[in-house]
């Protein structure tokens, strides 16, 4: 089909821990490889904290090398915060950590690459 890229469905994951979670082809639990996962959406639920989500690995910095712990998304104390991203983990395996358990939902999918 002309213009077809990928019909892989999003996999919603509630990060139920505040420790590192690995993703492989969009599925949490196992370390993957570069270019195997797309992070489409991050929802940080309102939290007294507020909660944050840190991408520990998977993305490049301005020097074209894999960055660690510098991509941080922050939530709110008043309302849910939604980030529409569509990011490919082009620098390495995708790993992320929520600052509070059960406060972050990520929608990921395999890249098909």
Rosetta blueprint (number, residue, H / E / L):
1 X L
2 X L
3 X L
4 X L
5 X L
6 X L
7 X L
8 X L
9 X L
10 X L
11 X E
12 X E
13 X E
14 X E
15 X L
16 X L
17 X L
18 X L
19 X L
20 X L
21 X E
22 X E
23 X E
24 X E
25 X L
26 X L
27 X E
28 X E
29 X L
30 X L
31 X L
32 X L
33 X L
34 X L
35 X L
36 X L
37 X E
38 X E
39 X E
40 X E
41 X E
42 X E
43 X E
44 X E
45 X L
46 X L
47 X L
48 X L
49 X L
50 X L
51 X L
52 X E
53 X E
54 X E
55 X E
56 X E
57 X E
58 X L
59 X L
60 X E
61 X L
62 X L
63 X L
64 X L
65 X L
66 X E
67 X L
68 X L
69 X L
70 X L
71 X E
72 X E
73 X E
74 X E
75 X L
76 X L
77 X L
78 X L
79 X L
80 X L
81 X E
82 X E
83 X E
84 X E
85 X E
86 X E
87 X E
88 X E
89 X L
90 X L
91 X L
92 X L
93 X L
94 X E
95 X E
96 X E
97 X E
98 X E
99 X L
100 X L
101 X L
102 X L
103 X L
104 X E
105 X E
106 X E
107 X E
108 X E
109 X E
110 X E
111 X L
112 X L
113 X L
